[in-house]
Each structure stands twice: as structure tokens, then as C-alpha cells.
């Protein structure tokens, strides 16, 4: 870390490894987008225990064996990967010298703790005490889920073992893929269940988490773009890594849904959705991802996003309309 007392001009605060004076100035920041994200994150604060999941206890036991198996596998990798974020984000923050972005990552870390608590809340609401560890640690015992988790964490470990600038950029890209892509097909599985009046409490929690993830992948798209512009990583390497991740994502879902019957959640549609996501997320970085689907095939499930239908606000980070139950009074939010 650089010296704590420095005299760098506020208009010259680099994101990475600068000599910032560390003073957060809400109205005189170089990266005003980070201030808006920071305010939005604070205004959107929530706690999982305020979401009623009691109805899911009976519904969980009414799921078919295929539906329950997919539910458990998705929940298991969400438990592990969101928990790992709490260890990785402080490492990323140590490389950040810009105060508004560092503050945003601090809030981001807190949000990940809330997400982890949400999954714990589900596990302990749905399962008896003697069955909970099976789900908490399913990612350890199930080869498919374990492989999926390692595909994400390997990029993190590579930087920890060899902290080069390119490996740091690759770690950011791994985080971006996790927050903006890997979680999303799982989220839409819960939307698909909710569209059939199944696991509505789970879906309400997922909506809150999904709203947060829009901020998170939007933050990392900005950081990756800065890495590209500074020459820490090339667009070609980013595209190569996105292509590898897309192949891995399709392989995971193909194996997960193989020989399973899930009403409203066919593997062909999931693969199309994955292609759409990669194109959409690459565009947010400012690069073109080839051979991506032009539209969201699960668009009809976005009706399951409205956890507070009286307060719908357009989200400038995403193409969809999302609900903000606690952030609707943030001045200027809709104008950015």
C-alpha cells in the first residue's frame, strides 16, 4: 500500500496503484459512476430474515426429484462462490487506490456477506438439522459442482500464487464472469419455479441478490475496461477467456440438466440464454463477443423480478426494468 498521507490532485486519482489521499469526496470525485453505485448500494440495503420463506418448506418437499436435485446443486455453488467473494474482494480492494471505488468495494463485500447469510437462511429454513451439512458442503462431494467452483476460483488462486498485473486483470475477469454470468442461469431457474408458484420465498431472496449483482458486474466491467485501456490485459485475451468460460458454462448446464425433466427450463433454452449473457456482458466492457444470441429467451420470466410492483424503477446498468424498493428516492438515479 502507498503512503497514507499524500498530496495527489483529486482530478488525477488512478484506479490501481495510485497515490490517492484516500479522502472520499462525494461531490468532487473523478469517477462519478462509482459514487452513484455506492449510493445505490447503500440505499438498497436489506436483510434476508425479512423475507418470508415459510411457504417454501412444504413446496420444497413437493418438488420432483429432478427439480430438487437442480435446486440443491445451484444453491450449493451459490453458497460456496458467494462465500469465497468475501475473501477475494478485500484482496482486490488492496490494489485499488481510488477512494470512491475502494468505498464501493467495501460495500460490495458487505453485500456478499448478506448473500451468504441469505443462502444459510434458506438451508436452515428448508432442512432439518441433520440434513443441512449435506447441502452446505454439496460442492465438496458433488464432482460436477466442485469442478464448476474450481473453474472460478482457479483464476483467483493464480493471482495469489503469481501476483502479476495480467493475473490481477484475469482475477477481475473471473469475478465479472461469476457475478454477471455464472450466477444468472441459476437465478432464472428459481424464476422458472416461481412462475409455477413453486419456491416463491426463495425467488424473492434471489430477486434481492440479483439486484445487487447488477451493481457488482457493472463495477467489474468498469475495472476490466480500465485494465484494457492501461495495457494490463488485451481485448484478445479477454475474448479468449470469455470463450473458454462460455464453453465451461454450457458444459456445466448440459451435464446438470442431462436426462432431467424441468418444466419451463429446457437445456436448449438455457444454452441460448448463456449465449445471450456472454454477448450482453461483453458489450458492457466495450467489446464484441461473436456468435452470441440476440435476445433473452427467458424474457417472459422477468415478471418474476417484481418483488415490489408498486415501485418499479428503470435500471441504467441493465436493459430490463428492475424494482428498487428502498432506492427510489435517490436524486438523479434515473438521469445517469
C-alpha positions as CSV (number, residue, x, y, z in Angstrom):
1,X,0.0,0.0,0.0
2,X,1.2,3.5,-0.8
3,X,1.8,6.1,1.9
4,X,-1.3,7.1,3.9
5,X,-0.5,10.9,3.7
6,X,-0.1,12.1,0.1
7,X,-0.9,15.2,-1.9
8,X,-2.2,13.8,-5.2
9,X,-4.7,16.1,-7.0
10,X,-8.3,14.8,-6.9
11,X,-8.5,15.0,-10.6
12,X,-5.6,12.6,-11.1
13,X,-6.7,9.7,-9.0
14,X,-5.8,6.4,-10.8
15,X,-7.9,3.3,-10.0
16,X,-5.0,1.0,-9.5
17,X,-1.7,1.6,-7.5
18,X,-2.0,5.4,-7.4
19,X,-1.0,7.7,-4.6
20,X,-4.5,8.8,-3.6
21,X,-5.0,10.9,-0.5
22,X,-7.8,8.3,0.4
23,X,-10.4,11.1,1.1
24,X,-13.8,10.2,-0.2
25,X,-15.4,13.3,-1.8
26,X,-19.0,12.6,-2.8
27,X,-19.4,15.8,-4.9
28,X,-16.0,16.1,-6.4
29,X,-15.0,12.6,-7.5
30,X,-13.1,11.6,-10.6
31,X,-15.3,8.5,-11.1
32,X,-18.8,9.8,-10.5
33,X,-20.3,6.5,-11.7
34,X,-18.7,4.9,-8.6
35,X,-20.4,7.4,-6.3
36,X,-23.7,6.6,-7.9
37,X,-23.2,2.9,-7.5
38,X,-22.0,3.5,-3.9
39,X,-25.2,5.4,-3.0
40,X,-27.4,2.9,-4.8
41,X,-25.8,0.0,-2.9
42,X,-26.4,1.8,0.5
43,X,-30.0,2.7,-0.4
44,X,-30.7,-0.9,-1.4
45,X,-29.6,-2.4,1.9
46,X,-31.7,-5.4,3.0
47,X,-31.6,-8.3,5.4
48,X,-32.7,-11.9,4.5
49,X,-34.8,-12.5,7.6
50,X,-37.4,-10.0,6.5
51,X,-38.3,-12.3,3.5
52,X,-40.9,-14.9,4.3
53,X,-39.8,-18.3,3.2
54,X,-42.1,-20.4,5.4
55,X,-44.2,-21.4,2.3
56,X,-41.1,-22.9,0.7
57,X,-40.8,-25.6,3.4
58,X,-43.8,-27.5,2.1
59,X,-43.1,-26.6,-1.6
60,X,-39.5,-27.9,-1.3
61,X,-40.8,-31.3,-0.4
62,X,-43.3,-31.2,-3.3
63,X,-40.6,-30.7,-5.9
64,X,-39.9,-33.6,-8.2
65,X,-36.6,-35.4,-7.7
66,X,-35.2,-33.7,-10.7
67,X,-36.3,-30.2,-9.6
68,X,-35.0,-30.8,-6.1
69,X,-31.6,-32.0,-7.4
70,X,-31.1,-29.0,-9.6
71,X,-32.3,-26.7,-6.8
72,X,-29.7,-28.2,-4.4
73,X,-26.8,-28.1,-6.9
74,X,-27.5,-24.4,-7.7
75,X,-27.9,-23.4,-4.1
76,X,-24.7,-25.3,-3.2
77,X,-22.5,-23.5,-5.7
78,X,-24.1,-20.2,-4.8
79,X,-23.2,-20.9,-1.1
80,X,-19.5,-21.6,-1.9
81,X,-18.9,-18.9,-4.5
82,X,-20.6,-16.0,-2.7
83,X,-18.7,-17.0,0.5
84,X,-15.4,-17.0,-1.4
85,X,-16.1,-13.5,-2.6
86,X,-15.7,-12.2,1.0
87,X,-12.1,-13.4,0.9
88,X,-11.3,-12.1,-2.6
89,X,-12.8,-8.7,-2.6
90,X,-10.5,-7.3,0.2
91,X,-7.5,-8.5,-1.9
92,X,-8.9,-6.6,-4.9
93,X,-9.5,-3.5,-2.6
94,X,-5.9,-3.5,-1.6
95,X,-4.9,-2.9,-5.2
96,X,-7.5,0.0,-5.5
97,X,-6.1,3.4,-4.8
98,X,-9.2,5.5,-5.8
99,X,-11.2,6.3,-2.7
100,X,-14.7,6.2,-4.2
101,X,-14.1,2.8,-5.8
102,X,-12.4,1.4,-2.7
103,X,-15.5,2.6,-0.7
104,X,-17.8,0.9,-3.3
105,X,-15.9,-2.4,-2.9
106,X,-16.2,-2.2,0.9
107,X,-20.0,-2.0,0.5
108,X,-19.8,-4.8,-2.1
109,X,-18.1,-7.1,0.4
110,X,-20.8,-6.4,3.0
111,X,-23.4,-7.3,0.4
112,X,-21.7,-10.6,-0.3
113,X,-21.9,-11.4,3.4
114,X,-25.7,-10.7,3.2
115,X,-26.0,-13.0,0.2
116,X,-24.2,-15.8,2.1
117,X,-26.5,-15.2,5.1
118,X,-29.4,-15.5,2.7
119,X,-28.4,-18.9,1.5
120,X,-27.8,-20.0,5.1
121,X,-31.3,-18.7,5.9
122,X,-32.7,-20.9,3.1
123,X,-30.8,-24.0,4.1
124,X,-31.8,-23.7,7.8
125,X,-35.4,-23.0,6.9
126,X,-35.9,-25.8,4.5
127,X,-33.9,-28.7,6.0
128,X,-33.8,-30.4,9.4
129,X,-30.5,-30.1,11.4
130,X,-29.2,-33.5,10.4
131,X,-29.5,-32.7,6.7
132,X,-28.1,-29.2,6.5
133,X,-24.4,-30.1,6.2
134,X,-25.2,-32.2,3.2
135,X,-26.3,-29.1,1.3
136,X,-23.8,-26.7,2.8
137,X,-21.0,-28.9,1.6
138,X,-22.5,-30.4,-1.5
139,X,-20.0,-28.5,-3.5
140,X,-17.3,-30.7,-1.9
141,X,-18.9,-34.0,-2.5
142,X,-20.5,-33.5,-5.9
143,X,-17.9,-33.7,-8.7
144,X,-19.9,-31.5,-11.2
145,X,-20.5,-28.7,-8.7
146,X,-16.9,-28.9,-7.4
147,X,-15.5,-28.6,-10.9
148,X,-17.7,-25.6,-11.5
149,X,-16.5,-23.9,-8.4
150,X,-12.8,-24.5,-9.3
151,X,-13.3,-23.0,-12.7
152,X,-14.0,-19.7,-11.0
153,X,-11.6,-19.9,-8.1
154,X,-8.6,-21.1,-10.2
155,X,-8.3,-17.5,-11.6
156,X,-8.2,-16.2,-8.0
157,X,-5.6,-18.7,-6.9
158,X,-3.5,-18.0,-10.0
159,X,-3.2,-14.4,-8.8
160,X,-2.5,-15.3,-5.2
161,X,0.3,-17.7,-6.4
162,X,1.7,-15.3,-9.0
163,X,0.6,-11.7,-8.5
164,X,1.3,-10.2,-11.9
165,X,-0.6,-7.4,-13.4
166,X,-2.2,-9.7,-16.0
167,X,-3.2,-12.2,-13.4
168,X,-4.8,-9.4,-11.4
169,X,-6.8,-8.4,-14.5
170,X,-7.7,-12.1,-15.1
171,X,-8.9,-12.3,-11.4
172,X,-11.1,-9.3,-12.1
173,X,-12.4,-11.0,-15.2
174,X,-13.2,-14.2,-13.2
175,X,-15.2,-12.1,-10.8
176,X,-17.0,-10.4,-13.6
177,X,-17.9,-13.8,-15.1
178,X,-19.1,-15.1,-11.7
179,X,-21.2,-12.0,-10.9
180,X,-22.6,-11.3,-14.3
181,X,-22.9,-14.7,-15.9
182,X,-22.4,-17.8,-13.8
183,X,-25.0,-16.8,-11.2
184,X,-27.6,-15.8,-13.7
185,X,-28.7,-19.0,-15.2
186,X,-29.2,-20.3,-11.7
187,X,-31.2,-17.2,-10.8
188,X,-33.5,-17.9,-13.8
189,X,-34.1,-21.4,-12.6
190,X,-35.6,-20.0,-9.5
191,X,-37.7,-17.6,-11.6
192,X,-38.9,-20.6,-13.6
193,X,-40.0,-22.4,-10.4
194,X,-41.7,-19.3,-9.1
195,X,-43.6,-18.9,-12.4
196,X,-45.3,-22.1,-11.5
197,X,-46.0,-21.0,-7.9
198,X,-43.0,-23.0,-6.5
199,X,-40.4,-21.7,-4.0
200,X,-41.7,-18.2,-4.0
201,X,-39.8,-17.2,-0.9
202,X,-36.5,-18.4,-2.5
203,X,-37.3,-16.4,-5.6
204,X,-37.9,-13.2,-3.5
205,X,-34.5,-13.6,-2.0
206,X,-32.9,-14.3,-5.3
207,X,-34.5,-11.1,-6.7
208,X,-32.8,-9.1,-4.0
209,X,-29.5,-10.8,-4.6
210,X,-29.9,-10.4,-8.4
211,X,-30.5,-6.7,-8.0
212,X,-27.2,-6.4,-6.1
213,X,-25.3,-8.4,-8.7
214,X,-26.2,-5.9,-11.4
215,X,-24.2,-3.4,-9.5
216,X,-21.4,-5.9,-8.9
217,X,-20.8,-6.9,-12.5
218,X,-21.3,-3.3,-13.7
219,X,-18.4,-2.3,-11.3
220,X,-16.2,-5.1,-12.6
221,X,-16.9,-4.2,-16.2
222,X,-15.5,-0.7,-15.5
223,X,-12.4,-2.1,-13.8
224,X,-11.7,-4.5,-16.6
225,X,-12.1,-1.8,-19.2
226,X,-9.6,0.3,-17.2
227,X,-7.2,-2.7,-17.2
228,X,-7.6,-3.0,-21.0
229,X,-7.0,0.8,-21.5
230,X,-3.9,0.7,-19.4
231,X,-2.5,-2.3,-21.2
232,X,-2.7,-4.7,-18.2
233,X,-4.6,-7.2,-20.4
234,X,-5.6,-7.2,-24.1
235,X,-9.1,-7.4,-25.6
236,X,-7.9,-10.6,-27.3
237,X,-7.1,-12.3,-24.0
238,X,-10.5,-11.1,-22.6
239,X,-12.3,-12.6,-25.6
240,X,-10.3,-15.8,-25.3
241,X,-11.2,-16.2,-21.6
242,X,-14.8,-15.4,-22.2
243,X,-14.9,-18.1,-24.9
244,X,-13.4,-20.6,-22.5
245,X,-15.9,-19.6,-19.8
246,X,-18.8,-19.9,-22.2
247,X,-17.8,-23.5,-23.1
248,X,-17.5,-24.4,-19.4
249,X,-20.8,-22.8,-18.7
250,X,-22.6,-24.7,-21.4
251,X,-20.9,-28.0,-20.4
252,X,-22.0,-27.5,-16.8
253,X,-25.6,-26.9,-17.6
254,X,-25.7,-29.7,-20.2
255,X,-24.5,-32.2,-17.6
256,X,-26.7,-30.7,-14.8
257,X,-29.9,-31.0,-16.8
258,X,-29.0,-34.2,-18.6
259,X,-31.9,-36.7,-18.6
260,X,-33.9,-34.3,-16.3
261,X,-37.3,-33.0,-16.9
262,X,-37.8,-29.5,-15.6
263,X,-41.0,-27.8,-16.8
264,X,-40.2,-24.4,-18.4
265,X,-36.4,-24.9,-18.2
266,X,-35.1,-26.8,-21.2
267,X,-31.4,-27.2,-21.8
268,X,-31.7,-25.7,-25.3
269,X,-33.2,-22.5,-23.9
270,X,-30.6,-22.4,-21.2
271,X,-27.8,-22.6,-23.8
272,X,-29.4,-19.8,-25.8
273,X,-29.6,-17.7,-22.6
274,X,-25.9,-18.3,-21.8
275,X,-25.0,-17.1,-25.3
276,X,-27.1,-14.0,-24.8
277,X,-25.5,-13.3,-21.5
278,X,-22.0,-13.5,-22.8
279,X,-22.8,-11.1,-25.7
280,X,-24.6,-8.7,-23.3
281,X,-21.8,-8.7,-20.7
282,X,-19.0,-8.4,-23.2
283,X,-20.8,-5.3,-24.6
284,X,-20.8,-3.8,-21.1
285,X,-16.9,-4.0,-21.2
286,X,-16.9,-2.4,-24.6
287,X,-16.0,-5.4,-26.8
288,X,-18.0,-7.5,-29.2
289,X,-18.4,-11.2,-28.4
290,X,-19.1,-13.2,-31.6
291,X,-21.9,-15.7,-32.2
292,X,-24.0,-14.5,-29.2
293,X,-27.8,-14.8,-29.1
294,X,-29.5,-11.5,-29.9
295,X,-32.2,-11.6,-27.2
296,X,-33.0,-13.1,-23.8
297,X,-35.0,-16.3,-24.3
298,X,-36.1,-16.1,-20.6
299,X,-37.6,-12.6,-21.1
300,X,-41.0,-13.9,-20.1
301,X,-39.6,-14.9,-16.6
302,X,-38.7,-11.3,-15.9
303,X,-42.2,-10.9,-14.5
304,X,-40.8,-12.9,-11.5
305,X,-38.4,-10.0,-10.7
306,X,-41.1,-7.6,-9.4
307,X,-40.8,-8.1,-5.6
308,X,-42.4,-4.7,-5.1
309,X,-44.6,-4.0,-8.0
310,X,-45.7,-0.6,-6.7
311,X,-42.1,0.8,-7.0
312,X,-40.6,-0.1,-10.4
313,X,-37.6,1.9,-11.5
314,X,-35.5,1.7,-14.7
315,X,-32.1,0.3,-14.1
316,X,-29.4,2.0,-16.2
317,X,-27.0,-0.8,-15.8
318,X,-29.3,-3.4,-17.4
319,X,-31.7,-3.5,-20.3
320,X,-34.5,-4.7,-18.1
321,X,-36.7,-2.8,-15.7
322,X,-36.0,-3.7,-12.1
323,X,-37.6,-2.9,-8.8
324,X,-35.9,-0.8,-6.2
325,X,-38.0,-0.8,-3.0
326,X,-35.6,1.3,-1.0
327,X,-33.7,3.3,-3.5
328,X,-36.4,5.1,-5.4
329,X,-35.7,8.5,-3.8
330,X,-32.0,8.7,-4.9
331,X,-31.6,12.0,-6.6
332,X,-30.5,11.8,-10.2
333,X,-30.5,8.0,-10.4
334,X,-32.8,7.9,-13.4
335,X,-30.8,10.6,-15.2
336,X,-27.4,8.8,-15.4
